[in-house]
Amino acid sequence: MNPFRSLADYEAFIYRLGSRFAAIRRSTLVVVRRGATVAILRGELEFDHGTFLVEEIGAIDLMRSQDRGDG
């Protein structure tokens, strides 16, 4: 089940990661909207032990996953 009802919900989750998880030292993650229900996630998450690069991990289509019911 998809916990996000909108791209705004997804963006809020992404942009609050640093305040929700103490292990994240820095985040440059950006949600790049590609339509009303489609976005791409880009950027980096920095932890004490290193940096994890997130670069176009794929399009997020909220409506499509809700319609299929596969979250």
PyRosetta script that sets phi, psi and omega in degrees:
from pyrosetta import init, pose_from_sequence

init()
pose = pose_from_sequence("MNPFRSLADYEAFIYRLGSRFAAIRRSTLVVVRRGATVAILRGELEFDHGTFLVEEIGAIDLMRSQDRGDG")
pose.set_psi(1, 135.6)
pose.set_omega(1, 179.9)
pose.set_phi(2, -81.8)
pose.set_psi(2, 120.7)
pose.set_omega(2, -179.0)
pose.set_phi(3, -78.0)
pose.set_psi(3, -8.2)
pose.set_omega(3, -176.7)
pose.set_phi(4, -101.5)
pose.set_psi(4, 127.4)
pose.set_omega(4, -179.9)
pose.set_phi(5, -91.9)
pose.set_psi(5, -15.1)
pose.set_omega(5, -177.8)
pose.set_phi(6, -156.3)
pose.set_psi(6, 167.3)
pose.set_omega(6, 174.4)
pose.set_phi(7, -65.0)
pose.set_psi(7, -31.8)
pose.set_omega(7, 177.2)
pose.set_phi(8, -62.0)
pose.set_psi(8, -40.9)
pose.set_omega(8, 175.9)
pose.set_phi(9, -62.4)
pose.set_psi(9, -44.4)
pose.set_omega(9, 179.4)
pose.set_phi(10, -63.2)
pose.set_psi(10, -45.5)
pose.set_omega(10, 178.7)
pose.set_phi(11, -60.5)
pose.set_psi(11, -44.4)
pose.set_omega(11, 179.2)
pose.set_phi(12, -59.1)
pose.set_psi(12, -42.8)
pose.set_omega(12, 177.8)
pose.set_phi(13, -60.8)
pose.set_psi(13, -49.3)
pose.set_omega(13, -178.2)
pose.set_phi(14, -62.1)
pose.set_psi(14, -46.4)
pose.set_omega(14, -174.7)
pose.set_phi(15, -74.5)
pose.set_psi(15, -12.6)
pose.set_omega(15, 176.8)
pose.set_phi(16, -102.7)
pose.set_psi(16, 2.8)
pose.set_omega(16, -178.0)
pose.set_phi(17, -53.7)
pose.set_psi(17, -45.9)
pose.set_omega(17, -178.1)
pose.set_phi(18, -60.6)
pose.set_psi(18, -34.4)
pose.set_omega(18, 179.2)
pose.set_phi(19, -82.6)
pose.set_psi(19, -18.8)
pose.set_omega(19, -178.9)
pose.set_phi(20, -91.3)
pose.set_psi(20, -26.6)
pose.set_omega(20, -175.7)
pose.set_phi(21, -126.2)
pose.set_psi(21, 109.1)
pose.set_omega(21, -176.1)
pose.set_phi(22, -61.8)
pose.set_psi(22, -23.9)
pose.set_omega(22, -178.9)
pose.set_phi(23, -68.5)
pose.set_psi(23, -20.2)
pose.set_omega(23, 179.2)
pose.set_phi(24, -84.9)
pose.set_psi(24, 115.8)
pose.set_omega(24, 179.8)
pose.set_phi(25, -84.1)
pose.set_psi(25, -34.6)
pose.set_omega(25, -177.8)
pose.set_phi(26, -157.2)
pose.set_psi(26, 144.5)
pose.set_omega(26, 177.4)
pose.set_phi(27, -133.6)
pose.set_psi(27, 134.1)
pose.set_omega(27, 172.2)
pose.set_phi(28, -117.8)
pose.set_psi(28, 19.8)
pose.set_omega(28, -178.4)
pose.set_phi(29, -62.0)
pose.set_psi(29, 137.0)
pose.set_omega(29, 179.1)
pose.set_phi(30, -133.4)
pose.set_psi(30, 132.3)
pose.set_omega(30, 174.2)
pose.set_phi(31, -91.4)
pose.set_psi(31, 116.5)
pose.set_omega(31, -179.0)
pose.set_phi(32, -101.4)
pose.set_psi(32, 108.9)
pose.set_omega(32, -178.9)
pose.set_phi(33, -70.2)
pose.set_psi(33, 136.3)
pose.set_omega(33, 177.2)
pose.set_phi(34, -121.2)
pose.set_psi(34, 8.0)
pose.set_omega(34, -179.8)
pose.set_phi(35, 166.6)
pose.set_psi(35, -174.9)
pose.set_omega(35, -177.9)
pose.set_phi(36, -65.0)
pose.set_psi(36, -29.7)
pose.set_omega(36, -177.0)
pose.set_phi(37, -129.6)
pose.set_psi(37, 8.6)
pose.set_omega(37, -175.6)
pose.set_phi(38, -122.9)
pose.set_psi(38, 136.9)
pose.set_omega(38, 178.5)
pose.set_phi(39, -149.3)
pose.set_psi(39, 163.3)
pose.set_omega(39, 175.0)
pose.set_phi(40, -122.2)
pose.set_psi(40, 141.8)
pose.set_omega(40, 179.8)
pose.set_phi(41, -105.4)
pose.set_psi(41, 128.5)
pose.set_omega(41, 179.8)
pose.set_phi(42, -135.6)
pose.set_psi(42, 153.5)
pose.set_omega(42, 173.1)
pose.set_phi(43, 133.0)
pose.set_psi(43, -162.0)
pose.set_omega(43, -177.8)
pose.set_phi(44, -134.1)
pose.set_psi(44, 150.3)
pose.set_omega(44, 168.5)
pose.set_phi(45, -116.5)
pose.set_psi(45, 129.5)
pose.set_omega(45, 179.6)
pose.set_phi(46, -109.7)
pose.set_psi(46, 128.5)
pose.set_omega(46, 178.2)
pose.set_phi(47, -116.7)
pose.set_psi(47, 169.9)
pose.set_omega(47, 176.6)
pose.set_phi(48, -56.4)
pose.set_psi(48, -37.3)
pose.set_omega(48, -174.8)
pose.set_phi(49, -90.1)
pose.set_psi(49, 0.9)
pose.set_omega(49, 178.9)
pose.set_phi(50, 148.8)
pose.set_psi(50, -174.3)
pose.set_omega(50, -176.6)
pose.set_phi(51, -116.1)
pose.set_psi(51, 138.8)
pose.set_omega(51, 177.3)
pose.set_phi(52, -112.1)
pose.set_psi(52, 120.1)
pose.set_omega(52, -178.7)
pose.set_phi(53, -88.7)
pose.set_psi(53, 129.6)
pose.set_omega(53, 174.4)
pose.set_phi(54, -115.9)
pose.set_psi(54, 115.8)
pose.set_omega(54, -178.8)
pose.set_phi(55, -137.7)
pose.set_psi(55, 108.6)
pose.set_omega(55, 179.1)
pose.set_phi(56, 45.4)
pose.set_psi(56, 62.6)
pose.set_omega(56, -179.2)
pose.set_phi(57, -71.1)
pose.set_psi(57, -2.9)
pose.set_omega(57, 178.8)
pose.set_phi(58, 129.5)
pose.set_psi(58, 158.8)
pose.set_omega(58, 179.9)
pose.set_phi(59, -75.2)
pose.set_psi(59, 139.4)
pose.set_omega(59, 176.0)
pose.set_phi(60, -104.3)
pose.set_psi(60, 116.0)
pose.set_omega(60, -179.8)
pose.set_phi(61, -115.9)
pose.set_psi(61, 97.0)
pose.set_omega(61, -174.8)
pose.set_phi(62, -63.3)
pose.set_psi(62, -44.6)
pose.set_omega(62, -177.6)
pose.set_phi(63, -66.8)
pose.set_psi(63, -39.1)
pose.set_omega(63, -178.6)
pose.set_phi(64, -63.3)
pose.set_psi(64, -45.6)
pose.set_omega(64, -179.6)
pose.set_phi(65, -69.0)
pose.set_psi(65, -32.1)
pose.set_omega(65, 177.2)
pose.set_phi(66, -69.2)
pose.set_psi(66, -40.2)
pose.set_omega(66, 179.7)
pose.set_phi(67, -63.0)
pose.set_psi(67, -39.0)
pose.set_omega(67, -179.3)
pose.set_phi(68, -79.2)
pose.set_psi(68, -21.5)
pose.set_omega(68, -179.2)
pose.set_phi(69, 78.5)
pose.set_psi(69, 16.0)
pose.set_omega(69, -177.9)
pose.set_phi(70, -101.1)
pose.set_psi(70, 9.7)
pose.set_omega(70, 173.6)
pose.set_phi(71, 59.1)
pose.dump_pdb("model.pdb")
